[in-house]
Each structure stands twice: as C-alpha cells, then as structure tokens.
C-alpha cells in the first residue's frame, strides 16, 4: 500500500543550493534590472523558496556604468542623504552618481527592493556590483545569466 505524502519542504541554510550568477547591465533599464536582481537575491525563482531563509543566489553585476534610465529620470530623480550635522542634507541626481560612483546607483535601487530587516541586510551582502567588464570572482565559476530570459 502506497501512502501519499504532502509535506511542506522548507529550505534552511544547510539545504539551500546557492549559486553564483553574472549579469551584464549594459543597455538594461535600471528598475527592471533591479527588480529581477532582487528576486534572484531573495531566491524567488527557485522551487524551494522559503520567505525567512537566505536561499537566493550570489549576484555579480558588471558594466554598471552602462545602465539606462528611461524618460528624464537621469536629471529629475533625487537621492537624499544626511551627514548627521545641522544643514547636512545632501541631494544627488542619478547623473551625479553615474559620473562618480556608477555602482552605487544599482546598489541603491536593489537595496530598496529588498526587505527592510535583518534578512534584507544579509541578502544585500550577496550582491557585487562592478564598473567595467572585469570582476574578481572567477574562482567561484559564476554562470552568465541573460535577464531577458527570466520573468
């Protein structure tokens, strides 16, 4: 006699199969790139996705300086920061960020799409963004992933 088993399988840090993935940001729209990368970091494309566990992939993004913004967002959008001193509010546009630190533009966009808790902070450490086409993670043998193939 065969019995059916309907057990919910939850992933944990031991059973999560984390992979390394390389994504080329050249000519990608920032928001669409960021949302897909956030899903990859979270592990939502995997069948054993568990909401409270880090079961996502490690993502390497190259060519951060070649990312696109649609419309007039390059000049109209504003990023705020505060130094902690009186009158220390600083405002930067994406054009300023692209000129000085292009990788921070992608990092800010992805971080805003992750959970705002300890898990989100842990997931954010699995993101590596580089200017140019070189990265220092060849030892992990990352797979090249085309974002146009995933939803």
Chimera marker file (.cmm) of the C-alpha trace (Angstrom):
<marker_set name="trace">
<marker id="1" x="0.000" y="0.000" z="0.000" r="1" g="1" b="0" radius="0.5"/>
<marker id="2" x="1.399" y="3.346" z="-1.063" r="1" g="1" b="0" radius="0.5"/>
<marker id="3" x="0.638" y="6.394" z="1.048" r="1" g="1" b="0" radius="0.5"/>
<marker id="4" x="0.736" y="9.886" z="-0.327" r="1" g="1" b="0" radius="0.5"/>
<marker id="5" x="2.932" y="12.388" z="1.429" r="1" g="1" b="0" radius="0.5"/>
<marker id="6" x="2.126" y="16.082" z="1.233" r="1" g="1" b="0" radius="0.5"/>
<marker id="7" x="4.858" y="17.530" z="3.371" r="1" g="1" b="0" radius="0.5"/>
<marker id="8" x="5.859" y="21.144" z="3.031" r="1" g="1" b="0" radius="0.5"/>
<marker id="9" x="9.582" y="21.315" z="2.481" r="1" g="1" b="0" radius="0.5"/>
<marker id="10" x="11.239" y="24.396" z="3.947" r="1" g="1" b="0" radius="0.5"/>
<marker id="11" x="14.755" y="25.314" z="2.939" r="1" g="1" b="0" radius="0.5"/>
<marker id="12" x="17.339" y="26.179" z="5.560" r="1" g="1" b="0" radius="0.5"/>
<marker id="13" x="20.929" y="27.354" z="5.381" r="1" g="1" b="0" radius="0.5"/>
<marker id="14" x="22.149" y="23.767" z="5.002" r="1" g="1" b="0" radius="0.5"/>
<marker id="15" x="19.761" y="22.695" z="2.233" r="1" g="1" b="0" radius="0.5"/>
<marker id="16" x="19.746" y="25.943" z="0.221" r="1" g="1" b="0" radius="0.5"/>
<marker id="17" x="21.611" y="25.500" z="-3.068" r="1" g="1" b="0" radius="0.5"/>
<marker id="18" x="23.185" y="28.896" z="-3.632" r="1" g="1" b="0" radius="0.5"/>
<marker id="19" x="24.804" y="29.592" z="-6.992" r="1" g="1" b="0" radius="0.5"/>
<marker id="20" x="26.938" y="32.404" z="-8.401" r="1" g="1" b="0" radius="0.5"/>
<marker id="21" x="25.481" y="34.373" z="-11.307" r="1" g="1" b="0" radius="0.5"/>
<marker id="22" x="26.987" y="37.094" z="-13.544" r="1" g="1" b="0" radius="0.5"/>
<marker id="23" x="24.676" y="39.707" z="-15.046" r="1" g="1" b="0" radius="0.5"/>
<marker id="24" x="25.722" y="42.232" z="-17.675" r="1" g="1" b="0" radius="0.5"/>
<marker id="25" x="23.987" y="45.582" z="-17.035" r="1" g="1" b="0" radius="0.5"/>
<marker id="26" x="24.829" y="47.011" z="-20.458" r="1" g="1" b="0" radius="0.5"/>
<marker id="27" x="21.735" y="48.689" z="-22.004" r="1" g="1" b="0" radius="0.5"/>
<marker id="28" x="19.484" y="47.349" z="-19.211" r="1" g="1" b="0" radius="0.5"/>
<marker id="29" x="16.840" y="49.640" z="-17.715" r="1" g="1" b="0" radius="0.5"/>
<marker id="30" x="17.715" y="50.294" z="-14.067" r="1" g="1" b="0" radius="0.5"/>
<marker id="31" x="14.355" y="49.481" z="-12.464" r="1" g="1" b="0" radius="0.5"/>
<marker id="32" x="13.726" y="46.288" z="-14.423" r="1" g="1" b="0" radius="0.5"/>
<marker id="33" x="17.285" y="45.100" z="-13.805" r="1" g="1" b="0" radius="0.5"/>
<marker id="34" x="16.995" y="45.856" z="-10.090" r="1" g="1" b="0" radius="0.5"/>
<marker id="35" x="13.700" y="44.056" z="-9.581" r="1" g="1" b="0" radius="0.5"/>
<marker id="36" x="14.968" y="40.893" z="-11.253" r="1" g="1" b="0" radius="0.5"/>
<marker id="37" x="18.232" y="41.023" z="-9.295" r="1" g="1" b="0" radius="0.5"/>
<marker id="38" x="16.277" y="41.472" z="-6.040" r="1" g="1" b="0" radius="0.5"/>
<marker id="39" x="14.218" y="38.378" z="-6.882" r="1" g="1" b="0" radius="0.5"/>
<marker id="40" x="17.415" y="36.428" z="-7.611" r="1" g="1" b="0" radius="0.5"/>
<marker id="41" x="18.955" y="37.531" z="-4.300" r="1" g="1" b="0" radius="0.5"/>
<marker id="42" x="15.779" y="36.553" z="-2.486" r="1" g="1" b="0" radius="0.5"/>
<marker id="43" x="15.584" y="33.138" z="-4.184" r="1" g="1" b="0" radius="0.5"/>
<marker id="44" x="12.080" y="33.606" z="-5.586" r="1" g="1" b="0" radius="0.5"/>
<marker id="45" x="12.961" y="31.883" z="-8.866" r="1" g="1" b="0" radius="0.5"/>
<marker id="46" x="13.741" y="28.625" z="-7.029" r="1" g="1" b="0" radius="0.5"/>
<marker id="47" x="11.232" y="25.870" z="-6.291" r="1" g="1" b="0" radius="0.5"/>
<marker id="48" x="12.375" y="25.570" z="-2.650" r="1" g="1" b="0" radius="0.5"/>
<marker id="49" x="11.877" y="29.295" z="-1.866" r="1" g="1" b="0" radius="0.5"/>
<marker id="50" x="11.361" y="29.942" z="1.823" r="1" g="1" b="0" radius="0.5"/>
<marker id="51" x="10.485" y="33.514" z="2.892" r="1" g="1" b="0" radius="0.5"/>
<marker id="52" x="12.516" y="33.629" z="6.116" r="1" g="1" b="0" radius="0.5"/>
<marker id="53" x="15.726" y="31.994" z="4.795" r="1" g="1" b="0" radius="0.5"/>
<marker id="54" x="18.559" y="33.264" z="2.603" r="1" g="1" b="0" radius="0.5"/>
<marker id="55" x="18.176" y="30.751" z="-0.238" r="1" g="1" b="0" radius="0.5"/>
<marker id="56" x="18.929" y="33.135" z="-3.113" r="1" g="1" b="0" radius="0.5"/>
<marker id="57" x="21.925" y="33.310" z="-5.409" r="1" g="1" b="0" radius="0.5"/>
<marker id="58" x="25.064" y="35.421" z="-5.177" r="1" g="1" b="0" radius="0.5"/>
<marker id="59" x="24.761" y="38.007" z="-7.957" r="1" g="1" b="0" radius="0.5"/>
<marker id="60" x="27.649" y="39.770" z="-9.700" r="1" g="1" b="0" radius="0.5"/>
<marker id="61" x="26.716" y="42.743" z="-11.889" r="1" g="1" b="0" radius="0.5"/>
<marker id="62" x="29.251" y="44.021" z="-14.416" r="1" g="1" b="0" radius="0.5"/>
<marker id="63" x="29.240" y="47.147" z="-16.643" r="1" g="1" b="0" radius="0.5"/>
<marker id="64" x="27.345" y="49.193" z="-14.038" r="1" g="1" b="0" radius="0.5"/>
<marker id="65" x="28.218" y="52.436" z="-15.838" r="1" g="1" b="0" radius="0.5"/>
<marker id="66" x="26.248" y="51.357" z="-18.943" r="1" g="1" b="0" radius="0.5"/>
<marker id="67" x="22.839" y="51.041" z="-17.243" r="1" g="1" b="0" radius="0.5"/>
<marker id="68" x="19.952" y="53.096" z="-18.703" r="1" g="1" b="0" radius="0.5"/>
<marker id="69" x="17.260" y="55.236" z="-17.138" r="1" g="1" b="0" radius="0.5"/>
<marker id="70" x="14.139" y="55.952" z="-19.173" r="1" g="1" b="0" radius="0.5"/>
<marker id="71" x="12.433" y="59.291" z="-19.529" r="1" g="1" b="0" radius="0.5"/>
<marker id="72" x="14.049" y="62.249" z="-17.791" r="1" g="1" b="0" radius="0.5"/>
<marker id="73" x="14.852" y="60.334" z="-14.594" r="1" g="1" b="0" radius="0.5"/>
<marker id="74" x="18.581" y="60.879" z="-15.073" r="1" g="1" b="0" radius="0.5"/>
<marker id="75" x="18.166" y="64.536" z="-14.094" r="1" g="1" b="0" radius="0.5"/>
<marker id="76" x="14.788" y="64.740" z="-12.323" r="1" g="1" b="0" radius="0.5"/>
<marker id="77" x="15.102" y="61.963" z="-9.729" r="1" g="1" b="0" radius="0.5"/>
<marker id="78" x="16.779" y="62.865" z="-6.430" r="1" g="1" b="0" radius="0.5"/>
<marker id="79" x="18.655" y="60.778" z="-3.865" r="1" g="1" b="0" radius="0.5"/>
<marker id="80" x="18.831" y="62.226" z="-0.357" r="1" g="1" b="0" radius="0.5"/>
<marker id="81" x="21.491" y="61.600" z="2.267" r="1" g="1" b="0" radius="0.5"/>
<marker id="82" x="22.216" y="63.235" z="5.594" r="1" g="1" b="0" radius="0.5"/>
<marker id="83" x="25.635" y="63.781" z="7.155" r="1" g="1" b="0" radius="0.5"/>
<marker id="84" x="24.313" y="63.984" z="10.702" r="1" g="1" b="0" radius="0.5"/>
<marker id="85" x="25.266" y="67.626" z="11.132" r="1" g="1" b="0" radius="0.5"/>
<marker id="86" x="22.865" y="70.610" z="11.088" r="1" g="1" b="0" radius="0.5"/>
<marker id="87" x="22.213" y="71.612" z="7.490" r="1" g="1" b="0" radius="0.5"/>
<marker id="88" x="23.893" y="68.412" z="6.341" r="1" g="1" b="0" radius="0.5"/>
<marker id="89" x="21.243" y="67.235" z="3.898" r="1" g="1" b="0" radius="0.5"/>
<marker id="90" x="22.818" y="66.297" z="0.567" r="1" g="1" b="0" radius="0.5"/>
<marker id="91" x="20.887" y="65.823" z="-2.678" r="1" g="1" b="0" radius="0.5"/>
<marker id="92" x="22.297" y="63.974" z="-5.701" r="1" g="1" b="0" radius="0.5"/>
<marker id="93" x="20.809" y="63.123" z="-9.059" r="1" g="1" b="0" radius="0.5"/>
<marker id="94" x="21.391" y="59.806" z="-10.864" r="1" g="1" b="0" radius="0.5"/>
<marker id="95" x="23.579" y="61.738" z="-13.337" r="1" g="1" b="0" radius="0.5"/>
<marker id="96" x="25.880" y="62.746" z="-10.449" r="1" g="1" b="0" radius="0.5"/>
<marker id="97" x="26.015" y="59.167" z="-9.153" r="1" g="1" b="0" radius="0.5"/>
<marker id="98" x="26.743" y="57.772" z="-12.628" r="1" g="1" b="0" radius="0.5"/>
<marker id="99" x="29.593" y="60.244" z="-13.059" r="1" g="1" b="0" radius="0.5"/>
<marker id="100" x="31.336" y="59.472" z="-9.754" r="1" g="1" b="0" radius="0.5"/>
<marker id="101" x="30.204" y="56.047" z="-8.482" r="1" g="1" b="0" radius="0.5"/>
<marker id="102" x="28.080" y="54.181" z="-11.090" r="1" g="1" b="0" radius="0.5"/>
<marker id="103" x="27.910" y="51.028" z="-8.955" r="1" g="1" b="0" radius="0.5"/>
<marker id="104" x="26.060" y="52.874" z="-6.165" r="1" g="1" b="0" radius="0.5"/>
<marker id="105" x="23.123" y="53.639" z="-8.456" r="1" g="1" b="0" radius="0.5"/>
<marker id="106" x="22.409" y="49.925" z="-8.921" r="1" g="1" b="0" radius="0.5"/>
<marker id="107" x="23.146" y="49.138" z="-5.263" r="1" g="1" b="0" radius="0.5"/>
<marker id="108" x="20.645" y="51.767" z="-4.070" r="1" g="1" b="0" radius="0.5"/>
<marker id="109" x="17.948" y="50.521" z="-6.450" r="1" g="1" b="0" radius="0.5"/>
<marker id="110" x="18.360" y="46.860" z="-5.456" r="1" g="1" b="0" radius="0.5"/>
<marker id="111" x="18.608" y="47.617" z="-1.727" r="1" g="1" b="0" radius="0.5"/>
<marker id="112" x="15.297" y="49.479" z="-1.895" r="1" g="1" b="0" radius="0.5"/>
<marker id="113" x="13.623" y="46.354" z="-3.287" r="1" g="1" b="0" radius="0.5"/>
<marker id="114" x="14.861" y="44.025" z="-0.529" r="1" g="1" b="0" radius="0.5"/>
<marker id="115" x="13.136" y="43.528" z="2.842" r="1" g="1" b="0" radius="0.5"/>
<marker id="116" x="13.878" y="46.170" z="5.469" r="1" g="1" b="0" radius="0.5"/>
<marker id="117" x="15.034" y="43.776" z="8.214" r="1" g="1" b="0" radius="0.5"/>
<marker id="118" x="17.970" y="41.540" z="9.184" r="1" g="1" b="0" radius="0.5"/>
<marker id="119" x="17.289" y="39.154" z="6.318" r="1" g="1" b="0" radius="0.5"/>
<marker id="120" x="17.347" y="42.034" z="3.839" r="1" g="1" b="0" radius="0.5"/>
<marker id="121" x="20.708" y="43.182" z="5.205" r="1" g="1" b="0" radius="0.5"/>
<marker id="122" x="22.081" y="39.643" z="4.841" r="1" g="1" b="0" radius="0.5"/>
<marker id="123" x="20.735" y="39.312" z="1.295" r="1" g="1" b="0" radius="0.5"/>
<marker id="124" x="22.320" y="42.645" z="0.329" r="1" g="1" b="0" radius="0.5"/>
<marker id="125" x="25.768" y="41.247" z="1.155" r="1" g="1" b="0" radius="0.5"/>
<marker id="126" x="25.280" y="38.701" z="-1.674" r="1" g="1" b="0" radius="0.5"/>
<marker id="127" x="25.304" y="41.499" z="-4.289" r="1" g="1" b="0" radius="0.5"/>
<marker id="128" x="28.545" y="42.530" z="-6.003" r="1" g="1" b="0" radius="0.5"/>
<marker id="129" x="28.474" y="45.438" z="-8.486" r="1" g="1" b="0" radius="0.5"/>
<marker id="130" x="31.479" y="46.358" z="-10.651" r="1" g="1" b="0" radius="0.5"/>
<marker id="131" x="32.286" y="49.113" z="-13.107" r="1" g="1" b="0" radius="0.5"/>
<marker id="132" x="33.668" y="47.623" z="-16.311" r="1" g="1" b="0" radius="0.5"/>
<marker id="133" x="33.531" y="44.052" z="-17.546" r="1" g="1" b="0" radius="0.5"/>
<marker id="134" x="36.033" y="42.583" z="-15.056" r="1" g="1" b="0" radius="0.5"/>
<marker id="135" x="35.204" y="41.093" z="-11.659" r="1" g="1" b="0" radius="0.5"/>
<marker id="136" x="37.254" y="39.250" z="-9.050" r="1" g="1" b="0" radius="0.5"/>
<marker id="137" x="35.032" y="36.196" z="-8.540" r="1" g="1" b="0" radius="0.5"/>
<marker id="138" x="36.361" y="33.826" z="-11.227" r="1" g="1" b="0" radius="0.5"/>
<marker id="139" x="37.221" y="31.292" z="-8.511" r="1" g="1" b="0" radius="0.5"/>
<marker id="140" x="33.502" y="30.789" z="-7.818" r="1" g="1" b="0" radius="0.5"/>
<marker id="141" x="32.920" y="29.896" z="-11.505" r="1" g="1" b="0" radius="0.5"/>
<marker id="142" x="29.781" y="32.029" z="-11.906" r="1" g="1" b="0" radius="0.5"/>
<marker id="143" x="27.254" y="31.289" z="-14.631" r="1" g="1" b="0" radius="0.5"/>
<marker id="144" x="26.394" y="34.025" z="-17.126" r="1" g="1" b="0" radius="0.5"/>
<marker id="145" x="22.700" y="34.838" z="-16.948" r="1" g="1" b="0" radius="0.5"/>
<marker id="146" x="20.661" y="36.762" z="-19.508" r="1" g="1" b="0" radius="0.5"/>
<marker id="147" x="17.975" y="38.761" z="-17.702" r="1" g="1" b="0" radius="0.5"/>
<marker id="148" x="15.767" y="38.798" z="-20.796" r="1" g="1" b="0" radius="0.5"/>
<marker id="149" x="15.169" y="35.054" z="-20.383" r="1" g="1" b="0" radius="0.5"/>
<marker id="150" x="13.624" y="35.300" z="-16.892" r="1" g="1" b="0" radius="0.5"/>
<marker id="151" x="10.345" y="36.959" z="-15.950" r="1" g="1" b="0" radius="0.5"/>
<link id1="1" id2="2" r="1" g="1" b="0" radius="0.2"/>
<link id1="2" id2="3" r="1" g="1" b="0" radius="0.2"/>
<link id1="3" id2="4" r="1" g="1" b="0" radius="0.2"/>
<link id1="4" id2="5" r="1" g="1" b="0" radius="0.2"/>
<link id1="5" id2="6" r="1" g="1" b="0" radius="0.2"/>
<link id1="6" id2="7" r="1" g="1" b="0" radius="0.2"/>
<link id1="7" id2="8" r="1" g="1" b="0" radius="0.2"/>
<link id1="8" id2="9" r="1" g="1" b="0" radius="0.2"/>
<link id1="9" id2="10" r="1" g="1" b="0" radius="0.2"/>
<link id1="10" id2="11" r="1" g="1" b="0" radius="0.2"/>
<link id1="11" id2="12" r="1" g="1" b="0" radius="0.2"/>
<link id1="12" id2="13" r="1" g="1" b="0" radius="0.2"/>
<link id1="13" id2="14" r="1" g="1" b="0" radius="0.2"/>
<link id1="14" id2="15" r="1" g="1" b="0" radius="0.2"/>
<link id1="15" id2="16" r="1" g="1" b="0" radius="0.2"/>
<link id1="16" id2="17" r="1" g="1" b="0" radius="0.2"/>
<link id1="17" id2="18" r="1" g="1" b="0" radius="0.2"/>
<link id1="18" id2="19" r="1" g="1" b="0" radius="0.2"/>
<link id1="19" id2="20" r="1" g="1" b="0" radius="0.2"/>
<link id1="20" id2="21" r="1" g="1" b="0" radius="0.2"/>
<link id1="21" id2="22" r="1" g="1" b="0" radius="0.2"/>
<link id1="22" id2="23" r="1" g="1" b="0" radius="0.2"/>
<link id1="23" id2="24" r="1" g="1" b="0" radius="0.2"/>
<link id1="24" id2="25" r="1" g="1" b="0" radius="0.2"/>
<link id1="25" id2="26" r="1" g="1" b="0" radius="0.2"/>
<link id1="26" id2="27" r="1" g="1" b="0" radius="0.2"/>
<link id1="27" id2="28" r="1" g="1" b="0" radius="0.2"/>
<link id1="28" id2="29" r="1" g="1" b="0" radius="0.2"/>
<link id1="29" id2="30" r="1" g="1" b="0" radius="0.2"/>
<link id1="30" id2="31" r="1" g="1" b="0" radius="0.2"/>
<link id1="31" id2="32" r="1" g="1" b="0" radius="0.2"/>
<link id1="32" id2="33" r="1" g="1" b="0" radius="0.2"/>
<link id1="33" id2="34" r="1" g="1" b="0" radius="0.2"/>
<link id1="34" id2="35" r="1" g="1" b="0" radius="0.2"/>
<link id1="35" id2="36" r="1" g="1" b="0" radius="0.2"/>
<link id1="36" id2="37" r="1" g="1" b="0" radius="0.2"/>
<link id1="37" id2="38" r="1" g="1" b="0" radius="0.2"/>
<link id1="38" id2="39" r="1" g="1" b="0" radius="0.2"/>
<link id1="39" id2="40" r="1" g="1" b="0" radius="0.2"/>
<link id1="40" id2="41" r="1" g="1" b="0" radius="0.2"/>
<link id1="41" id2="42" r="1" g="1" b="0" radius="0.2"/>
<link id1="42" id2="43" r="1" g="1" b="0" radius="0.2"/>
<link id1="43" id2="44" r="1" g="1" b="0" radius="0.2"/>
<link id1="44" id2="45" r="1" g="1" b="0" radius="0.2"/>
<link id1="45" id2="46" r="1" g="1" b="0" radius="0.2"/>
<link id1="46" id2="47" r="1" g="1" b="0" radius="0.2"/>
<link id1="47" id2="48" r="1" g="1" b="0" radius="0.2"/>
<link id1="48" id2="49" r="1" g="1" b="0" radius="0.2"/>
<link id1="49" id2="50" r="1" g="1" b="0" radius="0.2"/>
<link id1="50" id2="51" r="1" g="1" b="0" radius="0.2"/>
<link id1="51" id2="52" r="1" g="1" b="0" radius="0.2"/>
<link id1="52" id2="53" r="1" g="1" b="0" radius="0.2"/>
<link id1="53" id2="54" r="1" g="1" b="0" radius="0.2"/>
<link id1="54" id2="55" r="1" g="1" b="0" radius="0.2"/>
<link id1="55" id2="56" r="1" g="1" b="0" radius="0.2"/>
<link id1="56" id2="57" r="1" g="1" b="0" radius="0.2"/>
<link id1="57" id2="58" r="1" g="1" b="0" radius="0.2"/>
<link id1="58" id2="59" r="1" g="1" b="0" radius="0.2"/>
<link id1="59" id2="60" r="1" g="1" b="0" radius="0.2"/>
<link id1="60" id2="61" r="1" g="1" b="0" radius="0.2"/>
<link id1="61" id2="62" r="1" g="1" b="0" radius="0.2"/>
<link id1="62" id2="63" r="1" g="1" b="0" radius="0.2"/>
<link id1="63" id2="64" r="1" g="1" b="0" radius="0.2"/>
<link id1="64" id2="65" r="1" g="1" b="0" radius="0.2"/>
<link id1="65" id2="66" r="1" g="1" b="0" radius="0.2"/>
<link id1="66" id2="67" r="1" g="1" b="0" radius="0.2"/>
<link id1="67" id2="68" r="1" g="1" b="0" radius="0.2"/>
<link id1="68" id2="69" r="1" g="1" b="0" radius="0.2"/>
<link id1="69" id2="70" r="1" g="1" b="0" radius="0.2"/>
<link id1="70" id2="71" r="1" g="1" b="0" radius="0.2"/>
<link id1="71" id2="72" r="1" g="1" b="0" radius="0.2"/>
<link id1="72" id2="73" r="1" g="1" b="0" radius="0.2"/>
<link id1="73" id2="74" r="1" g="1" b="0" radius="0.2"/>
<link id1="74" id2="75" r="1" g="1" b="0" radius="0.2"/>
<link id1="75" id2="76" r="1" g="1" b="0" radius="0.2"/>
<link id1="76" id2="77" r="1" g="1" b="0" radius="0.2"/>
<link id1="77" id2="78" r="1" g="1" b="0" radius="0.2"/>
<link id1="78" id2="79" r="1" g="1" b="0" radius="0.2"/>
<link id1="79" id2="80" r="1" g="1" b="0" radius="0.2"/>
<link id1="80" id2="81" r="1" g="1" b="0" radius="0.2"/>
<link id1="81" id2="82" r="1" g="1" b="0" radius="0.2"/>
<link id1="82" id2="83" r="1" g="1" b="0" radius="0.2"/>
<link id1="83" id2="84" r="1" g="1" b="0" radius="0.2"/>
<link id1="84" id2="85" r="1" g="1" b="0" radius="0.2"/>
<link id1="85" id2="86" r="1" g="1" b="0" radius="0.2"/>
<link id1="86" id2="87" r="1" g="1" b="0" radius="0.2"/>
<link id1="87" id2="88" r="1" g="1" b="0" radius="0.2"/>
<link id1="88" id2="89" r="1" g="1" b="0" radius="0.2"/>
<link id1="89" id2="90" r="1" g="1" b="0" radius="0.2"/>
<link id1="90" id2="91" r="1" g="1" b="0" radius="0.2"/>
<link id1="91" id2="92" r="1" g="1" b="0" radius="0.2"/>
<link id1="92" id2="93" r="1" g="1" b="0" radius="0.2"/>
<link id1="93" id2="94" r="1" g="1" b="0" radius="0.2"/>
<link id1="94" id2="95" r="1" g="1" b="0" radius="0.2"/>
<link id1="95" id2="96" r="1" g="1" b="0" radius="0.2"/>
<link id1="96" id2="97" r="1" g="1" b="0" radius="0.2"/>
<link id1="97" id2="98" r="1" g="1" b="0" radius="0.2"/>
<link id1="98" id2="99" r="1" g="1" b="0" radius="0.2"/>
<link id1="99" id2="100" r="1" g="1" b="0" radius="0.2"/>
<link id1="100" id2="101" r="1" g="1" b="0" radius="0.2"/>
<link id1="101" id2="102" r="1" g="1" b="0" radius="0.2"/>
<link id1="102" id2="103" r="1" g="1" b="0" radius="0.2"/>
<link id1="103" id2="104" r="1" g="1" b="0" radius="0.2"/>
<link id1="104" id2="105" r="1" g="1" b="0" radius="0.2"/>
<link id1="105" id2="106" r="1" g="1" b="0" radius="0.2"/>
<link id1="106" id2="107" r="1" g="1" b="0" radius="0.2"/>
<link id1="107" id2="108" r="1" g="1" b="0" radius="0.2"/>
<link id1="108" id2="109" r="1" g="1" b="0" radius="0.2"/>
<link id1="109" id2="110" r="1" g="1" b="0" radius="0.2"/>
<link id1="110" id2="111" r="1" g="1" b="0" radius="0.2"/>
<link id1="111" id2="112" r="1" g="1" b="0" radius="0.2"/>
<link id1="112" id2="113" r="1" g="1" b="0" radius="0.2"/>
<link id1="113" id2="114" r="1" g="1" b="0" radius="0.2"/>
<link id1="114" id2="115" r="1" g="1" b="0" radius="0.2"/>
<link id1="115" id2="116" r="1" g="1" b="0" radius="0.2"/>
<link id1="116" id2="117" r="1" g="1" b="0" radius="0.2"/>
<link id1="117" id2="118" r="1" g="1" b="0" radius="0.2"/>
<link id1="118" id2="119" r="1" g="1" b="0" radius="0.2"/>
<link id1="119" id2="120" r="1" g="1" b="0" radius="0.2"/>
<link id1="120" id2="121" r="1" g="1" b="0" radius="0.2"/>
<link id1="121" id2="122" r="1" g="1" b="0" radius="0.2"/>
<link id1="122" id2="123" r="1" g="1" b="0" radius="0.2"/>
<link id1="123" id2="124" r="1" g="1" b="0" radius="0.2"/>
<link id1="124" id2="125" r="1" g="1" b="0" radius="0.2"/>
<link id1="125" id2="126" r="1" g="1" b="0" radius="0.2"/>
<link id1="126" id2="127" r="1" g="1" b="0" radius="0.2"/>
<link id1="127" id2="128" r="1" g="1" b="0" radius="0.2"/>
<link id1="128" id2="129" r="1" g="1" b="0" radius="0.2"/>
<link id1="129" id2="130" r="1" g="1" b="0" radius="0.2"/>
<link id1="130" id2="131" r="1" g="1" b="0" radius="0.2"/>
<link id1="131" id2="132" r="1" g="1" b="0" radius="0.2"/>
<link id1="132" id2="133" r="1" g="1" b="0" radius="0.2"/>
<link id1="133" id2="134" r="1" g="1" b="0" radius="0.2"/>
<link id1="134" id2="135" r="1" g="1" b="0" radius="0.2"/>
<link id1="135" id2="136" r="1" g="1" b="0" radius="0.2"/>
<link id1="136" id2="137" r="1" g="1" b="0" radius="0.2"/>
<link id1="137" id2="138" r="1" g="1" b="0" radius="0.2"/>
<link id1="138" id2="139" r="1" g="1" b="0" radius="0.2"/>
<link id1="139" id2="140" r="1" g="1" b="0" radius="0.2"/>
<link id1="140" id2="141" r="1" g="1" b="0" radius="0.2"/>
<link id1="141" id2="142" r="1" g="1" b="0" radius="0.2"/>
<link id1="142" id2="143" r="1" g="1" b="0" radius="0.2"/>
<link id1="143" id2="144" r="1" g="1" b="0" radius="0.2"/>
<link id1="144" id2="145" r="1" g="1" b="0" radius="0.2"/>
<link id1="145" id2="146" r="1" g="1" b="0" radius="0.2"/>
<link id1="146" id2="147" r="1" g="1" b="0" radius="0.2"/>
<link id1="147" id2="148" r="1" g="1" b="0" radius="0.2"/>
<link id1="148" id2="149" r="1" g="1" b="0" radius="0.2"/>
<link id1="149" id2="150" r="1" g="1" b="0" radius="0.2"/>
<link id1="150" id2="151" r="1" g="1" b="0" radius="0.2"/>
</marker_set>
